[in-house]
């Protein structure tokens, strides 16, 4: 459906908005997140509207929505939020005491080191990693902000994460020096 107009796209949004929301909600089970993912789905669909297959609009939008929801569930931010809630006892009953102060300090130190390493990254990986990892933007949003193709942003994000992991392993996320390729004991 090459050359879809804004009016035609608006009709698609109105026609499939509930379907996209339902798909997102069934996967993430959070109304606010499902609303955000619905918007992200239509943003991605609009950016890639020239690749919309004629006659398969429903399936195409459903696949984008499912992928957005799955990405959300696998995101580092979502995992960190869920694990933080579990640590604080808000995600269910917790047995035992709060973690020792040293453990909390080490976690905060490692997080600060990761942020510093991301901010120190050079082109082309630095801007992509800052937008996606620190500002929590989707690769599609980063591509729009940076004026780069989405596939390029995905590649740069993947390579940037690998470089970040290697840098953190080299410097040791907990202050110790760790030989590359080995994890601290």
Phi and psi in degrees as GROMACS dihedral restraints (atoms count N, CA, C in turn):
[ dihedral_restraints ]
;  ai    aj    ak    al  type     phi  dphi    fc
    3     4     5     6     1   -63.9    20    10
    4     5     6     7     1   141.3    20    10
    6     7     8     9     1    76.4    20    10
    7     8     9    10     1    32.9    20    10
    9    10    11    12     1   -66.1    20    10
   10    11    12    13     1   135.8    20    10
   12    13    14    15     1   -83.5    20    10
   13    14    15    16     1   166.7    20    10
   15    16    17    18     1   -63.1    20    10
   16    17    18    19     1   -37.6    20    10
   18    19    20    21     1   -64.8    20    10
   19    20    21    22     1   -43.4    20    10
   21    22    23    24     1   -63.6    20    10
   22    23    24    25     1   -40.0    20    10
   24    25    26    27     1   -66.6    20    10
   25    26    27    28     1   -40.2    20    10
   27    28    29    30     1   -60.2    20    10
   28    29    30    31     1   -38.4    20    10
   30    31    32    33     1   -64.5    20    10
   31    32    33    34     1   -40.1    20    10
   33    34    35    36     1   -61.4    20    10
   34    35    36    37     1   -42.8    20    10
   36    37    38    39     1   -59.8    20    10
   37    38    39    40     1   -48.9    20    10
   39    40    41    42     1   -62.4    20    10
   40    41    42    43     1   -39.6    20    10
   42    43    44    45     1   -69.5    20    10
   43    44    45    46     1   -38.6    20    10
   45    46    47    48     1  -112.6    20    10
   46    47    48    49     1     7.1    20    10
   48    49    50    51     1   -58.3    20    10
   49    50    51    52     1   -46.6    20    10
   51    52    53    54     1   -64.9    20    10
   52    53    54    55     1   -40.8    20    10
   54    55    56    57     1   -60.5    20    10
   55    56    57    58     1   -48.5    20    10
   57    58    59    60     1   -62.1    20    10
   58    59    60    61     1   -44.6    20    10
   60    61    62    63     1   -60.2    20    10
   61    62    63    64     1   -44.2    20    10
   63    64    65    66     1   -61.8    20    10
   64    65    66    67     1   -43.7    20    10
   66    67    68    69     1   -59.9    20    10
   67    68    69    70     1   -48.1    20    10
   69    70    71    72     1   -63.2    20    10
   70    71    72    73     1   -45.0    20    10
   72    73    74    75     1   -64.3    20    10
   73    74    75    76     1   -41.0    20    10
   75    76    77    78     1   -63.5    20    10
   76    77    78    79     1   -28.7    20    10
   78    79    80    81     1   -85.6    20    10
   79    80    81    82     1   -42.0    20    10
   81    82    83    84     1   -97.5    20    10
   82    83    84    85     1   -19.4    20    10
   84    85    86    87     1    55.8    20    10
   85    86    87    88     1    38.2    20    10
   87    88    89    90     1  -145.6    20    10
   88    89    90    91     1   117.0    20    10
   90    91    92    93     1   -60.3    20    10
   91    92    93    94     1   -45.3    20    10
   93    94    95    96     1   -64.9    20    10
   94    95    96    97     1   -43.7    20    10
   96    97    98    99     1   -64.8    20    10
   97    98    99   100     1   -38.7    20    10
   99   100   101   102     1   -63.7    20    10
  100   101   102   103     1   -38.6    20    10
  102   103   104   105     1   -63.9    20    10
  103   104   105   106     1   -45.4    20    10
  105   106   107   108     1   -61.4    20    10
  106   107   108   109     1   -43.7    20    10
  108   109   110   111     1   -67.1    20    10
  109   110   111   112     1   -32.1    20    10
  111   112   113   114     1   -63.2    20    10
  112   113   114   115     1   -44.4    20    10
  114   115   116   117     1   -64.0    20    10
  115   116   117   118     1   -43.2    20    10
  117   118   119   120     1   -61.9    20    10
  118   119   120   121     1   -37.9    20    10
  120   121   122   123     1   -61.6    20    10
  121   122   123   124     1   -48.5    20    10
  123   124   125   126     1   -70.9    20    10
  124   125   126   127     1   -29.9    20    10
  126   127   128   129     1   -64.3    20    10
  127   128   129   130     1   -47.9    20    10
  129   130   131   132     1   -63.1    20    10
  130   131   132   133     1   -40.2    20    10
  132   133   134   135     1   -63.6    20    10
  133   134   135   136     1   -40.6    20    10
  135   136   137   138     1   -65.9    20    10
  136   137   138   139     1   -42.6    20    10
  138   139   140   141     1   -61.3    20    10
  139   140   141   142     1   -36.4    20    10
  141   142   143   144     1  -107.5    20    10
  142   143   144   145     1    27.0    20    10
  144   145   146   147     1   -61.1    20    10
  145   146   147   148     1   -24.5    20    10
  147   148   149   150     1   -70.1    20    10
  148   149   150   151     1   -18.6    20    10
  150   151   152   153     1   -97.7    20    10
  151   152   153   154     1     7.7    20    10
  153   154   155   156     1   -67.3    20    10
  154   155   156   157     1   120.1    20    10
  156   157   158   159     1   -76.8    20    10
  157   158   159   160     1   125.2    20    10
  159   160   161   162     1   -58.3    20    10
  160   161   162   163     1   130.0    20    10
  162   163   164   165     1    88.4    20    10
  163   164   165   166     1    -8.5    20    10
  165   166   167   168     1  -122.7    20    10
  166   167   168   169     1    29.1    20    10
  168   169   170   171     1   -59.6    20    10
  169   170   171   172     1   -44.3    20    10
  171   172   173   174     1   -61.2    20    10
  172   173   174   175     1   -48.1    20    10
  174   175   176   177     1   -65.7    20    10
  175   176   177   178     1   -40.0    20    10
  177   178   179   180     1   -63.3    20    10
  178   179   180   181     1   -48.3    20    10
  180   181   182   183     1   -66.5    20    10
  181   182   183   184     1   -37.4    20    10
  183   184   185   186     1   -62.7    20    10
  184   185   186   187     1   -39.9    20    10
  186   187   188   189     1   -67.5    20    10
  187   188   189   190     1   -43.3    20    10
  189   190   191   192     1   -60.5    20    10
  190   191   192   193     1   -44.7    20    10
  192   193   194   195     1   -61.6    20    10
  193   194   195   196     1   -45.7    20    10
  195   196   197   198     1   -62.1    20    10
  196   197   198   199     1   -42.2    20    10
  198   199   200   201     1   -65.2    20    10
  199   200   201   202     1   -40.7    20    10
  201   202   203   204     1   -61.8    20    10
  202   203   204   205     1   -43.9    20    10
  204   205   206   207     1   -65.3    20    10
  205   206   207   208     1   -41.8    20    10
  207   208   209   210     1   -64.8    20    10
  208   209   210   211     1   -42.0    20    10
  210   211   212   213     1   -60.1    20    10
  211   212   213   214     1   -41.3    20    10
  213   214   215   216     1   -60.7    20    10
  214   215   216   217     1   -44.2    20    10
  216   217   218   219     1   -66.5    20    10
  217   218   219   220     1   -28.4    20    10
  219   220   221   222     1   -93.6    20    10
  220   221   222   223     1    -4.7    20    10
  222   223   224   225     1   -66.3    20    10
  223   224   225   226     1   149.6    20    10
  225   226   227   228     1   -62.6    20    10
  226   227   228   229     1   -38.2    20    10
  228   229   230   231     1   -62.4    20    10
  229   230   231   232     1   -45.9    20    10
  231   232   233   234     1   -63.8    20    10
  232   233   234   235     1   -43.8    20    10
  234   235   236   237     1   -62.5    20    10
  235   236   237   238     1   -41.7    20    10
  237   238   239   240     1   -65.6    20    10
  238   239   240   241     1   -40.9    20    10
  240   241   242   243     1   -64.9    20    10
  241   242   243   244     1   -45.4    20    10
  243   244   245   246     1   -63.9    20    10
  244   245   246   247     1   -44.4    20    10
  246   247   248   249     1   -68.7    20    10
  247   248   249   250     1   -33.9    20    10
  249   250   251   252     1   -65.7    20    10
  250   251   252   253     1   -41.8    20    10
  252   253   254   255     1   -61.1    20    10
  253   254   255   256     1   -41.7    20    10
  255   256   257   258     1   -64.0    20    10
  256   257   258   259     1   -39.5    20    10
  258   259   260   261     1   -66.1    20    10
  259   260   261   262     1   -33.7    20    10
  261   262   263   264     1   -87.4    20    10
  262   263   264   265     1    -4.8    20    10
  264   265   266   267     1    87.3    20    10
  265   266   267   268     1     8.5    20    10
  267   268   269   270     1   -89.4    20    10
  268   269   270   271     1    -9.8    20    10
  270   271   272   273     1  -100.3    20    10
  271   272   273   274     1    12.6    20    10
  273   274   275   276     1   141.3    20    10
  274   275   276   277     1   178.0    20    10
  276   277   278   279     1   -65.0    20    10
  277   278   279   280     1   144.7    20    10
  279   280   281   282     1  -127.0    20    10
  280   281   282   283     1   131.6    20    10
  282   283   284   285     1  -101.8    20    10
  283   284   285   286     1   135.5    20    10
  285   286   287   288     1   105.2    20    10
  286   287   288   289     1  -173.8    20    10
  288   289   290   291     1  -100.7    20    10
  289   290   291   292     1   172.3    20    10
  291   292   293   294     1   -62.1    20    10
  292   293   294   295     1   153.4    20    10
  294   295   296   297     1   -62.6    20    10
  295   296   297   298     1   151.0    20    10
  297   298   299   300     1   -59.5    20    10
  298   299   300   301     1   150.8    20    10
  300   301   302   303     1   -57.1    20    10
  301   302   303   304     1   -36.0    20    10
  303   304   305   306     1   -62.5    20    10
  304   305   306   307     1   -39.6    20    10
  306   307   308   309     1   -66.1    20    10
  307   308   309   310     1   -42.4    20    10
  309   310   311   312     1   -62.2    20    10
  310   311   312   313     1   -44.4    20    10
  312   313   314   315     1   -62.6    20    10
  313   314   315   316     1   -40.5    20    10
  315   316   317   318     1   -64.7    20    10
  316   317   318   319     1   -41.3    20    10
  318   319   320   321     1   -62.3    20    10
  319   320   321   322     1   -45.9    20    10
  321   322   323   324     1   -63.7    20    10
  322   323   324   325     1   -39.1    20    10
  324   325   326   327     1   -63.4    20    10
  325   326   327   328     1   -43.2    20    10
  327   328   329   330     1   -64.7    20    10
  328   329   330   331     1   -40.2    20    10
  330   331   332   333     1   -65.0    20    10
  331   332   333   334     1   -41.4    20    10
  333   334   335   336     1   -64.1    20    10
  334   335   336   337     1   -38.6    20    10
  336   337   338   339     1   -63.8    20    10
  337   338   339   340     1   -40.6    20    10
  339   340   341   342     1   -64.0    20    10
  340   341   342   343     1   -43.1    20    10
  342   343   344   345     1   -62.8    20    10
  343   344   345   346     1   -44.3    20    10
  345   346   347   348     1   -61.3    20    10
  346   347   348   349     1   -41.7    20    10
  348   349   350   351     1   -65.3    20    10
  349   350   351   352     1   -39.0    20    10
  351   352   353   354     1   -65.5    20    10
  352   353   354   355     1   -44.0    20    10
  354   355   356   357     1   -66.1    20    10
  355   356   357   358     1   -24.6    20    10
  357   358   359   360     1   -87.1    20    10
  358   359   360   361     1    -7.4    20    10
  360   361   362   363     1   -66.1    20    10
  361   362   363   364     1   143.5    20    10
  363   364   365   366     1   -94.1    20    10
  364   365   366   367     1   172.7    20    10
  366   367   368   369     1   -58.9    20    10
  367   368   369   370     1   148.2    20    10
  369   370   371   372     1   -90.6    20    10
  370   371   372   373     1    -4.2    20    10
  372   373   374   375     1   -79.9    20    10
  373   374   375   376     1   -32.3    20    10
  375   376   377   378     1   -56.2    20    10
  376   377   378   379     1   -56.4    20    10
  378   379   380   381     1   -60.5    20    10
  379   380   381   382     1   -39.6    20    10
  381   382   383   384     1   -64.3    20    10
  382   383   384   385     1   -47.2    20    10
  384   385   386   387     1   -66.6    20    10
  385   386   387   388     1   -38.2    20    10
  387   388   389   390     1   -62.6    20    10
  388   389   390   391     1   -45.0    20    10
  390   391   392   393     1   -66.8    20    10
  391   392   393   394     1   -45.9    20    10
  393   394   395   396     1   -81.4    20    10
  394   395   396   397     1   -38.9    20    10
  396   397   398   399     1   -93.2    20    10
  397   398   399   400     1   -38.2    20    10
  399   400   401   402     1   -91.5    20    10
  400   401   402   403     1   -42.0    20    10
  402   403   404   405     1   -93.0    20    10
  403   404   405   406     1    -2.0    20    10
  405   406   407   408     1    57.4    20    10
  406   407   408   409     1    37.5    20    10
  408   409   410   411     1   -88.5    20    10
  409   410   411   412     1   153.6    20    10
  411   412   413   414     1   -75.0    20    10
  412   413   414   415     1   158.2    20    10
  414   415   416   417     1   -57.5    20    10
  415   416   417   418     1   -33.1    20    10
  417   418   419   420     1   -65.3    20    10
  418   419   420   421     1   -42.6    20    10
  420   421   422   423     1   -66.0    20    10
  421   422   423   424     1   -40.1    20    10
  423   424   425   426     1   -63.2    20    10
  424   425   426   427     1   -40.4    20    10
  426   427   428   429     1   -61.0    20    10
  427   428   429   430     1   -43.1    20    10
  429   430   431   432     1   -64.2    20    10
  430   431   432   433     1   -44.9    20    10
  432   433   434   435     1   -64.9    20    10
  433   434   435   436     1   -36.4    20    10
  435   436   437   438     1   -94.6    20    10
  436   437   438   439     1    -9.7    20    10
  438   439   440   441     1    69.3    20    10
  439   440   441   442     1    34.9    20    10
  441   442   443   444     1  -117.1    20    10
  442   443   444   445     1   155.1    20    10
  444   445   446   447     1   -62.9    20    10
  445   446   447   448     1   146.3    20    10
  447   448   449   450     1   -60.0    20    10
  448   449   450   451     1   -42.4    20    10
  450   451   452   453     1   -62.0    20    10
  451   452   453   454     1   -37.1    20    10
  453   454   455   456     1   -63.3    20    10
  454   455   456   457     1   -42.8    20    10
  456   457   458   459     1   -63.4    20    10
  457   458   459   460     1   -42.9    20    10
  459   460   461   462     1   -59.3    20    10
  460   461   462   463     1   -44.0    20    10
  462   463   464   465     1   -64.1    20    10
  463   464   465   466     1   -46.5    20    10
  465   466   467   468     1   -65.4    20    10
  466   467   468   469     1   -35.7    20    10
  468   469   470   471     1   -66.2    20    10
  469   470   471   472     1   -43.4    20    10
  471   472   473   474     1   -62.4    20    10
  472   473   474   475     1   -47.1    20    10
  474   475   476   477     1   -67.2    20    10
  475   476   477   478     1   -37.4    20    10
  477   478   479   480     1   -63.2    20    10
  478   479   480   481     1   -40.9    20    10
  480   481   482   483     1   -63.2    20    10
  481   482   483   484     1   -40.6    20    10
  483   484   485   486     1   -63.1    20    10
  484   485   486   487     1   -45.5    20    10
  486   487   488   489     1   -62.3    20    10
  487   488   489   490     1   -39.8    20    10
  489   490   491   492     1   -63.2    20    10
  490   491   492   493     1   -45.6    20    10
  492   493   494   495     1   -59.7    20    10
  493   494   495   496     1   -44.7    20    10
  495   496   497   498     1   -63.8    20    10
  496   497   498   499     1   -41.1    20    10
  498   499   500   501     1   -64.1    20    10
  499   500   501   502     1   -43.4    20    10
  501   502   503   504     1   -68.1    20    10
  502   503   504   505     1   -35.2    20    10
  504   505   506   507     1   -67.2    20    10
  505   506   507   508     1   -39.1    20    10
  507   508   509   510     1   -64.5    20    10
  508   509   510   511     1   -45.8    20    10
  510   511   512   513     1   -82.2    20    10
  511   512   513   514     1   -18.3    20    10
  513   514   515   516     1    78.5    20    10
  514   515   516   517     1   110.9    20    10
  516   517   518   519     1   -63.7    20    10
  517   518   519   520     1   -18.6    20    10
  519   520   521   522     1  -110.3    20    10
  520   521   522   523     1    19.4    20    10
  522   523   524   525     1    96.5    20    10
  523   524   525   526     1   -19.4    20    10
  525   526   527   528     1   -87.2    20    10
  526   527   528   529     1   151.8    20    10
  528   529   530   531     1   -82.6    20    10
  529   530   531   532     1   127.1    20    10
  531   532   533   534     1  -117.6    20    10
  532   533   534   535     1   126.3    20    10
  534   535   536   537     1   -60.3    20    10
  535   536   537   538     1   140.5    20    10
  537   538   539   540     1   -56.6    20    10
  538   539   540   541     1   135.6    20    10
  540   541   542   543     1    91.0    20    10
  541   542   543   544     1    -5.4    20    10
  543   544   545   546     1  -119.2    20    10
  544   545   546   547     1   152.2    20    10
  546   547   548   549     1  -103.5    20    10
  547   548   549   550     1   150.8    20    10
  549   550   551   552     1   -67.9    20    10
  550   551   552   553     1   148.7    20    10
